Amino acid sequence: MISPYRPKRQVSNRLRLAPAVFLTFTTILCCPISAEPATALLKFLPTGTQATAISSPDRNLIVSVYNESSQLTKAAWLDSKNFRTLSFVGHDPITKLYFFENPSAALSKGIVWKKSFDGASTQNLTAITPNGPLPCTFDCWITEIHKKVLPLSLLSVSFSGTVPGPGTPLLDSSSQIIGILFKQSSGNSAYVIPTQAVHRVQQDISRHRKFVRGYLGLSLSTESSVPRIQRVLPDSPAAKAGLMESDILVKAGSFPIERYPDAVNAFFYAVPGEVTTFEVLRNSKRLPCKITPTAK
């Protein structure tokens, strides 16, 4: 199902780990517009898969997307003719975001990550590729593929020509990064990881070198047309906050919730140890509550 929050084809949330491999990439600075960020072209070995990397929101790391089955733990940066070793920092097996140390201040120039992308209608974007800017269009949000709910909502973006590689940053009209390309979906369309997800994952990578899900201790009915709480586990963060079975979720943090997939997406952004404000509907009354998720 496609809606203003959602994907069309299944995005795997499993990653098999393998021994360390190496990647090389060449810095390519593109400047057709004033605030265009610098990007780097990556080549993952031994597969030869190419992707784009860009400075992370905090500028201390670089981030890219790797969709193959091998886990990367080492990297070599090709700067002109000289190789410089990179350190693997961490990755998230759900989003396939990989983070390495930032080897050059040049990669941080022009970097402005939007805090959140909340596109509600079609709009024009620009993909920044090693060969220059490429116009594209945000079409919709995707939360389900073949009736399977995704762990977070992705953007569906269409291009007039060839879809660029994974990790390609996309800019809005204010030249702020609103997401990075996850993978081609079909034809000239692609799935894009929203900027808020990159912020969320990078926060954990910087702190823990891995992504840590926030545990709430509740489950929702997948059969209901509304996001109704089916079970609240004893002594869980949800129970301590006073949530009850049959409550209907209407908001979690900044995310409005109308359907089950909306709740799944909102839960992705729950941070262990940080208070999240929820709103529920109980007996026709909207009730606020504060939940502090724990590490899952």
N, C-alpha and C positions, 0 to 999 in steps of 0.2 A: 504494500500500500504506500502511495506517495502522498505526502502532505507538506505543509510549510515547515516541517522540521525533519526531513528524512533521507537510504540507498535502494537500488533496483536489483542488485545481484549480491549474493551472499559474501560478506566480508568475514574471513576466518579470524577467530580470536584465539587460535592455538598456534604455537611456534615450537618446533622441535629444535633442540639445541645441538650444536655440533662443535668440533674443535675450532680453535682460533684460526681465522683467515685474515688476509690483508686487503686493504683497499688503497687506491691512490686517487688523488683528485687534483685538478688544476684550477687555480683561482682565475676567474674571468670576470672583470669588472665591466658592467654595462651602464652607459650613461645617456640614454636618449631622452630621459626626463629628469628634472632637477633632483627629485628625492628618491631616485631609484636605488634600491639596495644592491650591494655586491653579492654575487652568488659564486658557488664553487661547483665544478663538475667532478663527480665522484665516479670511480670505476671499482666495483667490488670484484675481488679475486677469490677463488679461481673461476667464478662463473662468468666474469666479464660484464656483469650487469652494471648499467650506468644509472646514476641518479644525480639530483642536484642537492646541494647543502647550502644552508644559510645560517647566519648567526642567530642564536636562540634569543628569546625575549630579554634575558638578563645580560646578553652579550658575552658571557663568560664561556659559552659552549657553542658548538655548531650542531645543527639538527638536520637529519635527513630521514628518508623512509626506505626501508629495505624489506621487500616482500618475499625473498627467498627463504629456504628452510635453515640455512646456516646462521649461527650466531656470530657476530663480529666482536672481536675483543682487541684487535690491533689495527693500526692504520698507518699509511705513509702518505705524506702530503707532497705532491710534486709542484714546487714553486719554481717556475722557469725550468732549470735543469737540475735543481738540487732537491733531494728527498729529505723531508723532515718527518720524523716519527710522531704520530698522534697517539694520545692515550684514550682508550675506550672508557667512557664514564658510566653509561647505563643505557637500558632500553626498556620499552614497554611492549610486551607480546600482544597486547590487544590492538593498539594503534599502529604497531610496527615502527614507532618512532625510535631512532637511534641517536645518541648524543656522544660527542667527542669533545676533547679540549679544543678551544679556539686557538689556532696557530698563528693568526695574523690580525692585527688591529684593522687592517684594510677591510676585513670581512664584516666589521661592525659599523662601517660607515653607511649612513643613510638608512639604518635599521630602525623602523618604528612599527612595533607590533600593536595592533588594535587590541584592547583588552577583551572585547567580545564582539562577535559578529551576529547580529540579530535580524538578518535580512528577512523581510516578510513578503517581498515581491521581487520580480525579475529585475536585475540591474547589471550594468556593464562593469567588468573587472579587467585587470591586466595581469597576465602571467609573465613573470620575469625569468627568462630562459638564458642560458649561456650565449645564445645567438641574438639576444635582444628581446624587447617586449612583444607579447602576443595577446591580442584582444580575445576576450572570452565573456561568457554570460552566465551569471548565477540563475539557475532555473527554479530550484526548490530544495527543501530539506527532505532527507530520506531516513526513515527509522526502521523500515521493514524490507526484507528481501525474501520473496517466495513465502510470505507469511511468517518468516522468522524474524523476531525482533533483534535489532542490532544493539550492542552494548553501549553505543553512543550515536547520536545523530550526525550524519555527514551531509555535506553539500553536494548537490548535483550541478555540475558546470559543463557547458557545451562550448566547443571551439569551432571556428569556421574551417580550420584545417587540421593538421596532425596534432594529436594530443601530446604535450611534452611529458618528460619523464617524472617519476616519483620524486617528491621533495621540492618540486617547483613552487616558489611562493606566489601567491595571488594578492594583488593590491586593489583597494577600492579607489574611488575618485579623489580621495584625500592623500593617496600614496601611502596608506598604512596597510600592513600585511593583515589579511583577514583569514588566511589559512594556507596550508601547503598540500599539494596534490598527493593523494594516496595511491590511486591506480586508475588506469583506464577502465571504464565500465563497458561501453559498447560504442562502436562507430567513433564519432567525434565527441563523445561525452566522457566525463571522468568524475570520480568521487574525490572530495577534498576534505581534509581534516580541519575543522574550524579552529581559529586562533585560541579560543577559550580552552580547548582540549590540549593544545600545545603548552599553554601557560600551566594548566593543571598537572600535566605529566612532568614538565621540566621542574616544577617546584619539588616534586618528590625525588626526581633523579638527583637534583642538587643536594637534597637532604639525606636521602637513603640509598642512592644509586639504583633504585628500582621504584616502580609505581606501587603505591599502597592504597588499596581500596578502603573506603570508609564503610564500616559495618554499622547497620541500623537495627537489625534484628526484627524485621517485619517482612511479610510476603503479601503479594497482591493477587487477587483473583484474575486469572487470564481469561476466564469465561465471561466476566462482567463487561458491559459496555462502558462502564466508568471505572476509574482506578480505585477500587474498593479494597480496603485492607482485609485480608483473609485470616491472617494470623500474626500475633505479636508474641515474640518469644520472651519467656520470663527473664527478668533481670537484664534485659537488653537496653540499649540506649533509647529505643522507641518506647519500651515499657516504662522506663524511668521518666520519660517526658509526658506520659499520660495518654499516649495513643491507644486506641481500642479497636478491637475487631469490628468490622462494618463501617468504620470511619472512611470517608471518601477524601482522598488527597486532592487538593485544589492548587497547591503551590508548594515548592520546595526551593528555598533560597530565592534566586531571581527567576526561576523557571515556573511558568504557569503549567498546570497539569490538567489535561482533559481526557487523556487516554492512557492505557497501560504503557505504550512505548515512550510517552512523555516522562513518565515516572522513572523508567529505566535510564533514560538519558540524564535526568536530574540526579539520580543516585551516583552516576559516574563522577560527578563533581563534588560529592561529599568528601570532605577532608577530615581524616582522623584528628581529634583534638580540637577542632574548630567548630564553634556553635553554628548550626544551621537553623534558620527560622522556617517552620512548616506551617501551613494552614490546612485544616481539615473541615469537612462538612459533617456535622453530627446532629441528627434530628433537625435538619433544615437550618442549623446555625453554623456560621463560620467561626472556627475557633483557632487562635494562634497557639503555637507551642514551639519550644526551642529544644533541639536535639543535638547532642555532642557525639558524633560518630566515634567509634574506636577502630583500631587497626584490625583488619580482617585477617 
